[in-house]
Amino acid sequence: MSKENKEIISELEGKMLDALARFLMLTARDIQQQEEIEKAAQLTKNNTCAGVTSSSVSEKASGTEQGASLPLKTL
């Protein structure tokens, strides 16, 4: 094999390794993001199943939860 062909092959190998490294980094990032999404979805599901939602928390904090009793003044 000629010296020129060896240089071309070496250059192509380097580019292939760079492309493979980039692909692996992007794949790892995608996997990490997917795991974070699944974890957040599970937390949301658990909180919803437990009856804890942002609206129920704010209703309880403001005292407007359905069935909340209001103090009555007696004369």
Backbone as a printed PyTorch tensor [residue, N CA C, xyz], in Angstrom:
tensor([[[  0.8560,  -1.1700,   0.0000],
         [  0.0000,   0.0000,   0.0000],
         [  0.9060,   1.2380,   0.0000]],

        [[  0.5260,   2.2190,  -0.7750],
         [  1.3570,   3.4190,  -0.8830],
         [  1.2350,   4.2840,   0.3690]],

        [[  2.2190,   5.1350,   0.5620],
         [  2.2430,   6.0410,   1.7160],
         [  1.0150,   6.9590,   1.6970]],

        [[  0.6380,   7.4120,   0.5160],
         [ -0.5250,   8.3020,   0.3790],
         [ -1.8090,   7.5840,   0.8140]],

        [[ -1.9770,   6.3360,   0.4140],
         [ -3.1620,   5.5670,   0.8060],
         [ -3.2090,   5.3490,   2.3150]],

        [[ -2.0470,   5.0820,   2.9180],
         [ -1.9800,   4.8860,   4.3680],
         [ -2.3920,   6.1620,   5.1020]],

        [[ -1.9580,   7.3070,   4.6020],
         [ -2.3280,   8.5870,   5.2150],
         [ -3.8290,   8.8240,   5.1100]],

        [[ -4.3970,   8.5100,   3.9540],
         [ -5.8430,   8.6820,   3.7540],
         [ -6.6110,   7.7680,   4.6980]],

        [[ -6.1710,   6.5150,   4.8030],
         [ -6.8380,   5.5560,   5.6890],
         [ -6.7260,   6.0150,   7.1370]],

        [[ -5.5690,   6.4880,   7.5330],
         [ -5.3600,   6.9710,   8.8960],
         [ -6.2750,   8.1580,   9.1960]],

        [[ -6.3880,   9.0680,   8.2450],
         [ -7.2630,  10.2350,   8.4150],
         [ -8.7230,   9.8010,   8.5410]],

        [[ -9.1360,   8.8570,   7.7060],
         [-10.5150,   8.3660,   7.7630],
         [-10.7960,   7.6360,   9.0750]],

        [[ -9.8270,   6.8720,   9.5530],
         [ -9.9920,   6.1870,  10.8370],
         [-10.1920,   7.1980,  11.9590]],

        [[ -9.4030,   8.2760,  11.9360],
         [ -9.5450,   9.3290,  12.9430],
         [-10.9190,   9.9680,  12.8980]],

        [[-11.4110,  10.2430,  11.6980],
         [-12.7410,  10.8390,  11.5550],
         [-13.8240,   9.8760,  12.0310]],

        [[-13.6360,   8.5830,  11.7310],
         [-14.6130,   7.5880,  12.1830],
         [-14.6330,   7.5060,  13.7040]],

        [[-13.4580,   7.5400,  14.3290],
         [-13.3950,   7.4920,  15.7850],
         [-14.0330,   8.7330,  16.4040]],

        [[-13.8030,   9.8960,  15.8080],
         [-14.4390,  11.1270,  16.2910],
         [-15.9570,  11.0290,  16.1820]],

        [[-16.4400,  10.5240,  15.0560],
         [-17.8820,  10.3840,  14.8550],
         [-18.4730,   9.3820,  15.8390]],

        [[-17.7760,   8.2940,  16.0810],
         [-18.2460,   7.2880,  17.0330],
         [-18.2930,   7.8590,  18.4450]],

        [[-17.2630,   8.6100,  18.8280],
         [-17.2370,   9.2280,  20.1570],
         [-18.3990,  10.2020,  20.3140]],

        [[-18.6620,  11.0010,  19.2940],
         [-19.7860,  11.9510,  19.3500],
         [-21.1120,  11.2100,  19.4540]],

        [[-21.2710,  10.1610,  18.6750],
         [-22.4970,   9.3630,  18.7250],
         [-22.7080,   8.7860,  20.1240]],

        [[-21.6480,   8.2560,  20.7210],
         [-21.7690,   7.6660,  22.0560],
         [-22.1000,   8.7200,  23.1080]],

        [[-21.5140,   9.9050,  22.9970],
         [-21.8300,  10.9770,  23.9460],
         [-23.2900,  11.4010,  23.8170]],

        [[-23.7650,  11.5610,  22.5860],
         [-25.1550,  11.9550,  22.3740],
         [-26.1130,  10.8740,  22.8560]],

        [[-25.7680,   9.6200,  22.6220],
         [-26.6060,   8.5170,  23.0800],
         [-26.6680,   8.4910,  24.6030]],

        [[-25.5320,   8.6710,  25.2580],
         [-25.4980,   8.6970,  26.7200],
         [-26.3420,   9.8480,  27.2530]],

        [[-26.2710,  11.0080,  26.6110],
         [-27.0730,  12.1570,  27.0390],
         [-28.5600,  11.8740,  26.8700]],

        [[-28.9300,  11.2670,  25.7440],
         [-30.3330,  10.9280,  25.5060],
         [-30.8470,   9.9330,  26.5350]],

        [[-30.0270,   8.9470,  26.8740],
         [-30.4260,   7.9550,  27.8790],
         [-30.6180,   8.6330,  29.2240]],

        [[-29.7150,   9.5240,  29.6000],
         [-29.8260,  10.2290,  30.8750],
         [-31.0910,  11.0870,  30.9040]],

        [[-31.3780,  11.7930,  29.8180],
         [-32.5840,  12.6140,  29.7600],
         [-33.8310,  11.7480,  29.8610]],

        [[-33.8390,  10.6060,  29.1960],
         [-34.9900,   9.7140,  29.2490],
         [-35.1970,   9.1930,  30.6660]],

        [[-34.1110,   8.8590,  31.3660],
         [-34.2160,   8.3980,  32.7480],
         [-34.7840,   9.4980,  33.6390]],

        [[-34.3630,  10.7430,  33.4280],
         [-34.8840,  11.8610,  34.2150],
         [-36.3680,  12.0780,  33.9370]],

        [[-36.7730,  11.9480,  32.6850],
         [-38.1860,  12.0930,  32.3210],
         [-39.0110,  10.9990,  32.9820]],

        [[-38.5230,   9.7610,  32.9320],
         [-39.2470,   8.6490,  33.5450],
         [-39.3360,   8.8200,  35.0540]],

        [[-38.2720,   9.3080,  35.6820],
         [-38.2750,   9.5390,  37.1280],
         [-39.2960,  10.6210,  37.4850]],

        [[-39.3190,  11.7060,  36.7200],
         [-40.2820,  12.7810,  36.9680],
         [-41.7090,  12.2930,  36.7530]],

        [[-41.9150,  11.4750,  35.7290],
         [-43.2510,  10.9350,  35.4750],
         [-43.6890,  10.0370,  36.6180]],

        [[-42.7770,   9.2350,  37.1510],
         [-43.1090,   8.3510,  38.2730],
         [-43.4380,   9.1700,  39.5130]],

        [[-42.6670,  10.2290,  39.7770],
         [-42.9560,  11.0890,  40.9310],
         [-44.3160,  11.7570,  40.7760]],

        [[-44.6120,  12.2270,  39.5700],
         [-45.9060,  12.8500,  39.3120],
         [-47.0230,  11.8410,  39.5110]],

        [[-46.8360,  10.6370,  39.0060],
         [-47.8420,   9.5810,  39.1560],
         [-48.0450,   9.2610,  40.6280]],

        [[-46.9600,   9.1300,  41.3860],
         [-47.0630,   8.8180,  42.8110],
         [-47.7870,   9.9260,  43.5620]],

        [[-47.4660,  11.1770,  43.2700],
         [-48.1130,  12.2950,  43.9520],
         [-49.5810,  12.3870,  43.5840]],

        [[-49.9210,  12.1390,  42.3290],
         [-51.3150,  12.1920,  41.8980],
         [-52.1030,  11.0670,  42.5430]],

        [[-51.5240,   9.8710,  42.6090],
         [-52.2050,   8.7370,  43.2270],
         [-52.4240,   8.9780,  44.7130]],

        [[-51.5240,   9.7100,  45.3430],
         [-51.6500,   9.9960,  46.7660],
         [-52.5970,  11.1660,  47.0130]],

        [[-53.1370,  11.7420,  45.9630],
         [-54.0540,  12.8600,  46.1110],
         [-53.3400,  14.1760,  46.3110]],

        [[-52.0750,  14.2230,  46.0620],
         [-51.3070,  15.4520,  46.2260],
         [-51.0740,  16.0420,  44.8520]],

        [[-51.7680,  17.0970,  44.5660],
         [-51.5550,  17.8200,  43.3230],
         [-51.3210,  19.2690,  43.6770]],

        [[-50.8250,  20.0280,  42.7570],
         [-50.5630,  21.4340,  43.0550],
         [-51.8580,  22.1610,  43.3950]],

        [[-52.9700,  21.7910,  42.7440],
         [-54.2320,  22.4700,  43.0330],
         [-54.7490,  22.0960,  44.4150]],

        [[-54.6110,  20.8190,  44.8330],
         [-55.1060,  20.4390,  46.1510],
         [-54.2660,  21.0680,  47.2500]],

        [[-52.9710,  21.2230,  47.0110],
         [-52.1130,  21.8650,  47.9990],
         [-52.4850,  23.3310,  48.1310]],

        [[-52.7090,  24.0230,  47.0150],
         [-53.0540,  25.4380,  47.0910],
         [-54.4460,  25.6300,  47.6800]],

        [[-55.3770,  24.7090,  47.4020],
         [-56.7110,  24.8090,  47.9940],
         [-56.6320,  24.6690,  49.5070]],

        [[-55.8580,  23.7060,  49.9830],
         [-55.7300,  23.5100,  51.4250],
         [-55.0580,  24.7190,  52.0650]],

        [[-54.0810,  25.2800,  51.3910],
         [-53.3730,  26.4360,  51.9350],
         [-54.2830,  27.6540,  52.0100]],

        [[-55.1890,  27.7970,  51.0400],
         [-56.0550,  28.9670,  51.0280],
         [-57.3720,  28.7180,  51.7520]],

        [[-57.6130,  27.4810,  52.1910],
         [-58.8400,  27.1730,  52.9100],
         [-60.0440,  27.0480,  52.0080]],

        [[-59.8480,  26.8630,  50.7190],
         [-60.9800,  26.7610,  49.7980],
         [-61.2490,  25.3260,  49.3870]],

        [[-60.6400,  24.3870,  50.0910],
         [-60.8570,  22.9820,  49.7670],
         [-62.3420,  22.6700,  49.9050]],

        [[-62.8370,  21.8670,  49.0120],
         [-64.2570,  21.5180,  49.0320],
         [-64.5790,  20.8850,  50.3780]],

        [[-65.6220,  21.3540,  51.0130],
         [-66.0270,  20.8130,  52.2980],
         [-65.3720,  21.5230,  53.4720]],

        [[-64.5960,  22.5390,  53.2320],
         [-63.9660,  23.2660,  54.3270],
         [-65.0390,  24.0220,  55.0870]],

        [[-64.9370,  23.9870,  56.3880],
         [-65.9640,  24.6580,  57.1800],
         [-65.5490,  26.0990,  57.4380]],

        [[-66.5050,  26.9720,  57.3940],
         [-66.2550,  28.3810,  57.6650],
         [-66.7200,  28.6730,  59.0870]],

        [[-65.9700,  29.4610,  59.8130],
         [-66.4060,  29.7820,  61.1820],
         [-67.6840,  30.6250,  61.1400]],

        [[-68.6270,  30.2720,  61.9840],
         [-69.8910,  31.0140,  62.0510],
         [-69.8860,  31.8820,  63.2970]],

        [[-70.3280,  33.1210,  63.1250],
         [-70.4220,  34.0230,  64.2700],
         [-71.7880,  33.8150,  64.9180]],

        [[-71.7950,  33.7530,  66.2010],
         [-73.0800,  33.6420,  66.8990],
         [-73.3750,  34.9660,  67.5710]],

        [[-74.6230,  35.3230,  67.5610],
         [-75.0210,  36.5910,  68.1710],
         [-75.3860,  36.4140,  69.6000]]])
